[in-house]
Amino acid sequence: MASDDQMIEVVGHRFCVPYTMELLVKKKVQSFSKAHYAIYDTTGNVLLEVDGGVWNLQRKRVMKDPAGLPVITLREKV
């Protein structure tokens, strides 16, 4: 990150770091209509989880912190 760049908080300062992080995203299909994504750091710690339907009309996904508390709800624009 260059010194002239500014960090923009989208969901809160606790999710921002002043350096580049390598993340691993794993997808687990739970059923025909549901999928679960887990985002890990390089040491294997879960940072975020995303749940949501694959075939629902709203295309809504809920991102949660490791404690299971909702951080942000994402919807696909139609």
N, CA, C and O atoms as CSV, one atom per row, in Angstrom:
chain,resi,resn,atom,element,x,y,z
A,1,MET,N,N,0.839,-1.173,0.000
A,1,MET,CA,C,0.000,0.000,0.000
A,1,MET,C,C,0.884,1.235,0.000
A,1,MET,O,O,1.733,1.392,0.878
A,2,ALA,N,N,0.695,2.097,-0.961
A,2,ALA,CA,C,1.485,3.329,-1.050
A,2,ALA,C,C,1.057,4.294,0.043
A,2,ALA,O,O,-0.065,4.219,0.545
A,3,SER,N,N,1.943,5.189,0.405
A,3,SER,CA,C,1.636,6.134,1.476
A,3,SER,C,C,0.557,7.134,1.084
A,3,SER,O,O,-0.077,7.723,1.960
A,4,ASP,N,N,0.329,7.345,-0.233
A,4,ASP,CA,C,-0.702,8.285,-0.672
A,4,ASP,C,C,-2.095,7.670,-0.663
A,4,ASP,O,O,-3.090,8.393,-0.721
A,5,ASP,N,N,-2.177,6.333,-0.591
A,5,ASP,CA,C,-3.472,5.659,-0.595
A,5,ASP,C,C,-4.144,5.798,0.761
A,5,ASP,O,O,-3.488,5.831,1.802
A,6,GLN,N,N,-5.466,5.877,0.725
A,6,GLN,CA,C,-6.236,5.923,1.955
A,6,GLN,C,C,-7.032,4.639,2.076
A,6,GLN,O,O,-7.558,4.129,1.087
A,7,MET,N,N,-7.120,4.115,3.299
A,7,MET,CA,C,-7.948,2.941,3.521
A,7,MET,C,C,-9.389,3.395,3.661
A,7,MET,O,O,-9.682,4.395,4.317
A,8,ILE,N,N,-10.279,2.647,3.036
A,8,ILE,CA,C,-11.697,2.931,3.127
A,8,ILE,C,C,-12.354,1.786,3.879
A,8,ILE,O,O,-12.290,0.635,3.446
A,9,GLU,N,N,-12.980,2.098,4.996
A,9,GLU,CA,C,-13.669,1.082,5.789
A,9,GLU,C,C,-15.048,0.854,5.188
A,9,GLU,O,O,-15.843,1.784,5.052
A,10,VAL,N,N,-15.319,-0.404,4.828
A,10,VAL,CA,C,-16.644,-0.735,4.291
A,10,VAL,C,C,-17.526,-1.281,5.403
A,10,VAL,O,O,-18.691,-0.899,5.514
A,11,VAL,N,N,-16.981,-2.174,6.228
A,11,VAL,CA,C,-17.770,-2.772,7.296
A,11,VAL,C,C,-17.245,-2.466,8.693
A,11,VAL,O,O,-17.932,-2.759,9.672
A,12,GLY,N,N,-16.068,-1.895,8.820
A,12,GLY,CA,C,-15.551,-1.547,10.137
A,12,GLY,C,C,-14.045,-1.673,10.206
A,12,GLY,O,O,-13.437,-2.413,9.433
A,13,HIS,N,N,-13.446,-0.946,11.136
A,13,HIS,CA,C,-11.991,-0.898,11.230
A,13,HIS,C,C,-11.364,-2.218,11.660
A,13,HIS,O,O,-10.191,-2.451,11.369
A,14,ARG,N,N,-12.102,-3.087,12.342
A,14,ARG,CA,C,-11.510,-4.347,12.794
A,14,ARG,C,C,-11.248,-5.327,11.637
A,14,ARG,O,O,-10.563,-6.333,11.819
A,15,PHE,N,N,-11.793,-5.029,10.454
A,15,PHE,CA,C,-11.568,-5.860,9.284
A,15,PHE,C,C,-10.529,-5.259,8.337
A,15,PHE,O,O,-10.332,-5.773,7.236
A,16,CYS,N,N,-9.869,-4.189,8.745
A,16,CYS,CA,C,-8.861,-3.528,7.911
A,16,CYS,C,C,-7.472,-3.780,8.483
A,16,CYS,O,O,-7.268,-3.747,9.696
A,17,VAL,N,N,-6.518,-4.032,7.585
A,17,VAL,CA,C,-5.121,-4.155,7.973
A,17,VAL,C,C,-4.288,-3.314,7.009
A,17,VAL,O,O,-4.650,-3.194,5.838
A,18,PRO,N,N,-3.196,-2.736,7.466
A,18,PRO,CA,C,-2.387,-1.855,6.603
A,18,PRO,C,C,-1.378,-2.613,5.730
A,18,PRO,O,O,-0.402,-2.022,5.267
A,19,TYR,N,N,-1.598,-3.892,5.505
A,19,TYR,CA,C,-0.686,-4.696,4.697
A,19,TYR,C,C,-1.492,-5.706,3.873
A,19,TYR,O,O,-2.675,-5.931,4.133
A,20,THR,N,N,-0.850,-6.297,2.900
A,20,THR,CA,C,-1.485,-7.291,2.038
A,20,THR,C,C,-1.550,-8.631,2.774
A,20,THR,O,O,-0.585,-9.051,3.413
A,21,MET,N,N,-2.703,-9.292,2.672
A,21,MET,CA,C,-2.879,-10.596,3.301
A,21,MET,C,C,-3.199,-11.645,2.246
A,21,MET,O,O,-3.931,-11.375,1.294
A,22,GLU,N,N,-2.659,-12.815,2.417
A,22,GLU,CA,C,-3.012,-13.936,1.564
A,22,GLU,C,C,-4.159,-14.681,2.244
A,22,GLU,O,O,-4.060,-15.047,3.415
A,23,LEU,N,N,-5.243,-14.902,1.507
A,23,LEU,CA,C,-6.422,-15.570,2.045
A,23,LEU,C,C,-6.749,-16.805,1.216
A,23,LEU,O,O,-6.449,-16.869,0.024
A,24,LEU,N,N,-7.359,-17.769,1.860
A,24,LEU,CA,C,-7.795,-18.988,1.196
A,24,LEU,C,C,-9.307,-19.093,1.352
A,24,LEU,O,O,-9.825,-18.999,2.465
A,25,VAL,N,N,-10.016,-19.287,0.244
A,25,VAL,CA,C,-11.470,-19.417,0.270
A,25,VAL,C,C,-11.819,-20.853,-0.075
A,25,VAL,O,O,-11.403,-21.366,-1.114
A,26,LYS,N,N,-12.586,-21.504,0.798
A,26,LYS,CA,C,-13.032,-22.873,0.559
A,26,LYS,C,C,-14.556,-22.875,0.434
A,26,LYS,O,O,-15.265,-22.272,1.240
A,27,LYS,N,N,-15.036,-23.562,-0.589
A,27,LYS,CA,C,-16.474,-23.666,-0.838
A,27,LYS,C,C,-16.945,-25.066,-0.469
A,27,LYS,O,O,-16.317,-26.061,-0.830
A,28,LYS,N,N,-18.058,-25.129,0.255
A,28,LYS,CA,C,-18.661,-26.404,0.612
A,28,LYS,C,C,-20.125,-26.355,0.196
A,28,LYS,O,O,-20.887,-25.537,0.712
A,29,VAL,N,N,-20.524,-27.211,-0.721
A,29,VAL,CA,C,-21.911,-27.271,-1.156
A,29,VAL,C,C,-22.657,-28.115,-0.137
A,29,VAL,O,O,-22.349,-29.292,0.048
A,30,GLN,N,N,-23.644,-27.508,0.528
A,30,GLN,CA,C,-24.384,-28.198,1.573
A,30,GLN,C,C,-25.585,-28.959,1.014
A,30,GLN,O,O,-25.973,-29.996,1.550
A,31,SER,N,N,-26.157,-28.450,-0.042
A,31,SER,CA,C,-27.272,-29.119,-0.708
A,31,SER,C,C,-27.373,-28.529,-2.110
A,31,SER,O,O,-26.535,-27.722,-2.513
A,32,PHE,N,N,-28.388,-28.931,-2.840
A,32,PHE,CA,C,-28.550,-28.423,-4.198
A,32,PHE,C,C,-28.748,-26.917,-4.231
A,32,PHE,O,O,-28.372,-26.261,-5.203
A,33,SER,N,N,-29.337,-26.364,-3.173
A,33,SER,CA,C,-29.641,-24.933,-3.184
A,33,SER,C,C,-28.851,-24.112,-2.171
A,33,SER,O,O,-29.072,-22.904,-2.077
A,34,LYS,N,N,-27.941,-24.715,-1.408
A,34,LYS,CA,C,-27.182,-23.959,-0.409
A,34,LYS,C,C,-25.686,-24.221,-0.540
A,34,LYS,O,O,-25.249,-25.333,-0.839
A,35,ALA,N,N,-24.925,-23.168,-0.310
A,35,ALA,CA,C,-23.466,-23.287,-0.308
A,35,ALA,C,C,-22.908,-22.508,0.877
A,35,ALA,O,O,-23.534,-21.566,1.364
A,36,HIS,N,N,-21.737,-22.906,1.330
A,36,HIS,CA,C,-21.076,-22.267,2.460
A,36,HIS,C,C,-19.634,-21.995,2.047
A,36,HIS,O,O,-18.962,-22.871,1.504
A,37,TYR,N,N,-19.165,-20.783,2.305
A,37,TYR,CA,C,-17.787,-20.410,2.007
A,37,TYR,C,C,-17.107,-20.057,3.320
A,37,TYR,O,O,-17.706,-19.422,4.188
A,38,ALA,N,N,-15.855,-20.470,3.461
A,38,ALA,CA,C,-15.064,-20.101,4.627
A,38,ALA,C,C,-13.787,-19.442,4.125
A,38,ALA,O,O,-13.150,-19.933,3.193
A,39,ILE,N,N,-13.417,-18.326,4.751
A,39,ILE,CA,C,-12.216,-17.582,4.384
A,39,ILE,C,C,-11.201,-17.750,5.507
A,39,ILE,O,O,-11.476,-17.421,6.661
A,40,TYR,N,N,-10.011,-18.272,5.154
A,40,TYR,CA,C,-8.960,-18.570,6.122
A,40,TYR,C,C,-7.733,-17.705,5.868
A,40,TYR,O,O,-7.498,-17.249,4.749
A,41,ASP,N,N,-6.945,-17.485,6.936
A,41,ASP,CA,C,-5.629,-16.876,6.746
A,41,ASP,C,C,-4.625,-18.003,6.486
A,41,ASP,O,O,-5.013,-19.170,6.426
A,42,THR,N,N,-3.361,-17.673,6.332
A,42,THR,CA,C,-2.357,-18.680,5.974
A,42,THR,C,C,-2.064,-19.667,7.098
A,42,THR,O,O,-1.495,-20.729,6.844
A,43,THR,N,N,-2.437,-19.343,8.328
A,43,THR,CA,C,-2.216,-20.268,9.444
A,43,THR,C,C,-3.414,-21.173,9.700
A,43,THR,O,O,-3.372,-22.008,10.604
A,44,GLY,N,N,-4.494,-21.017,8.907
A,44,GLY,CA,C,-5.663,-21.876,9.030
A,44,GLY,C,C,-6.754,-21.346,9.931
A,44,GLY,O,O,-7.719,-22.058,10.208
A,45,ASN,N,N,-6.630,-20.116,10.396
A,45,ASN,CA,C,-7.677,-19.510,11.228
A,45,ASN,C,C,-8.820,-19.023,10.351
A,45,ASN,O,O,-8.592,-18.405,9.311
A,46,VAL,N,N,-10.047,-19.300,10.769
A,46,VAL,CA,C,-11.213,-18.819,10.032
A,46,VAL,C,C,-11.379,-17.333,10.312
A,46,VAL,O,O,-11.476,-16.924,11.468
A,47,LEU,N,N,-11.412,-16.523,9.253
A,47,LEU,CA,C,-11.594,-15.079,9.399
A,47,LEU,C,C,-13.037,-14.677,9.147
A,47,LEU,O,O,-13.586,-13.839,9.862
A,48,LEU,N,N,-13.651,-15.271,8.134
A,48,LEU,CA,C,-15.024,-14.952,7.766
A,48,LEU,C,C,-15.706,-16.194,7.216
A,48,LEU,O,O,-15.048,-17.108,6.718
A,49,GLU,N,N,-17.030,-16.219,7.312
A,49,GLU,CA,C,-17.830,-17.280,6.711
A,49,GLU,C,C,-18.964,-16.633,5.943
A,49,GLU,O,O,-19.486,-15.594,6.347
A,50,VAL,N,N,-19.343,-17.249,4.834
A,50,VAL,CA,C,-20.428,-16.726,4.010
A,50,VAL,C,C,-21.417,-17.847,3.758
A,50,VAL,O,O,-21.050,-18.919,3.277
A,51,ASP,N,N,-22.684,-17.592,4.090
A,51,ASP,CA,C,-23.766,-18.536,3.827
A,51,ASP,C,C,-24.751,-17.898,2.882
A,51,ASP,O,O,-24.956,-16.684,2.905
A,52,GLY,N,N,-25.358,-18.716,2.052
A,52,GLY,CA,C,-26.378,-18.189,1.163
A,52,GLY,C,C,-26.843,-19.223,0.174
A,52,GLY,O,O,-26.139,-20.187,-0.125
A,53,GLY,N,N,-28.041,-19.009,-0.330
A,53,GLY,CA,C,-28.598,-19.923,-1.302
A,53,GLY,C,C,-28.006,-19.712,-2.682
A,53,GLY,O,O,-27.657,-18.594,-3.061
A,54,VAL,N,N,-27.900,-20.795,-3.421
A,54,VAL,CA,C,-27.381,-20.736,-4.774
A,54,VAL,C,C,-28.481,-20.381,-5.758
A,54,VAL,O,O,-28.257,-19.613,-6.694
A,55,TRP,N,N,-29.654,-20.929,-5.555
A,55,TRP,CA,C,-30.746,-20.756,-6.518
A,55,TRP,C,C,-31.886,-19.883,-5.989
A,55,TRP,O,O,-32.965,-19.890,-6.582
A,56,ASN,N,N,-31.694,-19.135,-4.903
A,56,ASN,CA,C,-32.789,-18.289,-4.421
A,56,ASN,C,C,-32.930,-17.040,-5.289
A,56,ASN,O,O,-31.975,-16.618,-5.941
A,57,LEU,N,N,-34.105,-16.463,-5.291
A,57,LEU,CA,C,-34.386,-15.316,-6.161
A,57,LEU,C,C,-33.658,-14.049,-5.720
A,57,LEU,O,O,-33.298,-13.225,-6.561
A,58,GLN,N,N,-33.435,-13.881,-4.422
A,58,GLN,CA,C,-32.801,-12.659,-3.922
A,58,GLN,C,C,-31.291,-12.668,-4.102
A,58,GLN,O,O,-30.661,-11.612,-4.056
A,59,ARG,N,N,-30.704,-13.834,-4.304
A,59,ARG,CA,C,-29.234,-13.943,-4.406
A,59,ARG,C,C,-28.571,-13.266,-3.212
A,59,ARG,O,O,-27.644,-12.472,-3.369
A,60,LYS,N,N,-29.057,-13.590,-2.019
A,60,LYS,CA,C,-28.590,-12.960,-0.787
A,60,LYS,C,C,-27.534,-13.842,-0.122
A,60,LYS,O,O,-27.701,-15.057,-0.026
A,61,ARG,N,N,-26.461,-13.229,0.331
A,61,ARG,CA,C,-25.404,-13.903,1.070
A,61,ARG,C,C,-25.161,-13.126,2.367
A,61,ARG,O,O,-25.165,-11.895,2.372
A,62,VAL,N,N,-24.954,-13.848,3.450
A,62,VAL,CA,C,-24.675,-13.217,4.741
A,62,VAL,C,C,-23.248,-13.576,5.140
A,62,VAL,O,O,-22.906,-14.750,5.282
A,63,MET,N,N,-22.417,-12.543,5.319
A,63,MET,CA,C,-21.040,-12.737,5.750
A,63,MET,C,C,-21.002,-12.607,7.270
A,63,MET,O,O,-21.543,-11.658,7.837
A,64,LYS,N,N,-20.346,-13.588,7.931
A,64,LYS,CA,C,-20.299,-13.616,9.392
A,64,LYS,C,C,-18.859,-13.662,9.875
A,64,LYS,O,O,-17.972,-14.139,9.167
A,65,ASP,N,N,-18.632,-13.163,11.079
A,65,ASP,CA,C,-17.313,-13.256,11.690
A,65,ASP,C,C,-17.156,-14.656,12.289
A,65,ASP,O,O,-18.114,-15.429,12.261
A,66,PRO,N,N,-15.985,-15.013,12.830
A,66,PRO,CA,C,-15.782,-16.362,13.362
A,66,PRO,C,C,-16.729,-16.741,14.502
A,66,PRO,O,O,-16.958,-17.927,14.739
A,67,ALA,N,N,-17.281,-15.758,15.208
A,67,ALA,CA,C,-18.229,-16.036,16.286
A,67,ALA,C,C,-19.641,-16.287,15.757
A,67,ALA,O,O,-20.533,-16.651,16.522
A,68,GLY,N,N,-19.848,-16.094,14.447
A,68,GLY,CA,C,-21.162,-16.314,13.853
A,68,GLY,C,C,-22.040,-15.079,13.805
A,68,GLY,O,O,-23.212,-15.167,13.439
A,69,LEU,N,N,-21.493,-13.933,14.167
A,69,LEU,CA,C,-22.262,-12.688,14.137
A,69,LEU,C,C,-22.243,-12.098,12.732
A,69,LEU,O,O,-21.184,-12.030,12.109
A,70,PRO,N,N,-23.402,-11.669,12.222
A,70,PRO,CA,C,-23.453,-11.086,10.867
A,70,PRO,C,C,-22.622,-9.821,10.771
A,70,PRO,O,O,-22.674,-8.958,11.647
A,71,VAL,N,N,-21.850,-9.724,9.686
A,71,VAL,CA,C,-21.012,-8.556,9.434
A,71,VAL,C,C,-21.657,-7.695,8.339
A,71,VAL,O,O,-21.748,-6.474,8.466
A,72,ILE,N,N,-22.098,-8.350,7.275
A,72,ILE,CA,C,-22.680,-7.631,6.160
A,72,ILE,C,C,-23.567,-8.595,5.362
A,72,ILE,O,O,-23.291,-9.793,5.289
A,73,THR,N,N,-24.620,-8.061,4.775
A,73,THR,CA,C,-25.470,-8.839,3.886
A,73,THR,C,C,-25.229,-8.362,2.461
A,73,THR,O,O,-25.291,-7.167,2.173
A,74,LEU,N,N,-24.957,-9.306,1.583
A,74,LEU,CA,C,-24.669,-9.002,0.186
A,74,LEU,C,C,-25.814,-9.492,-0.678
A,74,LEU,O,O,-26.292,-10.613,-0.502
A,75,ARG,N,N,-26.258,-8.658,-1.616
A,75,ARG,CA,C,-27.302,-9.042,-2.564
A,75,ARG,C,C,-26.853,-8.721,-3.963
A,75,ARG,O,O,-26.239,-7.682,-4.210
A,76,GLU,N,N,-27.161,-9.614,-4.880
A,76,GLU,CA,C,-26.831,-9.384,-6.276
A,76,GLU,C,C,-27.853,-8.437,-6.889
A,76,GLU,O,O,-29.057,-8.606,-6.699
A,77,LYS,N,N,-27.375,-7.453,-7.616
A,77,LYS,CA,C,-28.267,-6.511,-8.263
A,77,LYS,C,C,-28.853,-7.166,-9.513
A,77,LYS,O,O,-28.136,-7.740,-10.332
A,78,VAL,N,N,-30.166,-7.061,-9.633
A,78,VAL,CA,C,-30.850,-7.699,-10.770
A,78,VAL,C,C,-30.795,-6.804,-11.986
A,78,VAL,O,O,-31.314,-7.165,-13.042
